[in-house]
Amino acid sequence: MQERIPLAEIEGRPFDLRVTVQRGWGGDWQVTGLFAKLAPPGGFVSNIARGGEALSSSFALEKAFSRAIAAHIRMAVETFSLIIARCLEQDLPGLADIGLDIGITKDGRIFFI
């Protein structure tokens, strides 16, 4: 059974973040993309194909949190995503491009979902 994470919300609609992490020519991982996925009104699944919508990560985070907290969360999400990429490469050495879904709770905790 999967636990439901109490995601941060914008006007009652939960959102999560999609982070793209890619390995450069030198082998170092970099965050190359970051956007928010907002669930449709009345929904809790942020999947864009199921009626969710894409928003800039800065806009979404600043709607849900103060500007200072949003900036801190964004930096933490990027650091967390790079750690996940380095962990995955241990078992998947050919890995070069990853899309991660990261959830943020209403109190700012970060989850790999």
Buried (B, 14 or more C-beta within 10 A) or exposed (E): EEEEBEBBBBEEBBBBBBBBBBBEEEEEBEBEEBBBBBBBEEBEBBEBEEBBEBBEBBBBBBBBBEEEEBBBBBEBBBEBBBEBBEEBBEEEEEBBEBEBBBBBEEEBEBBEB
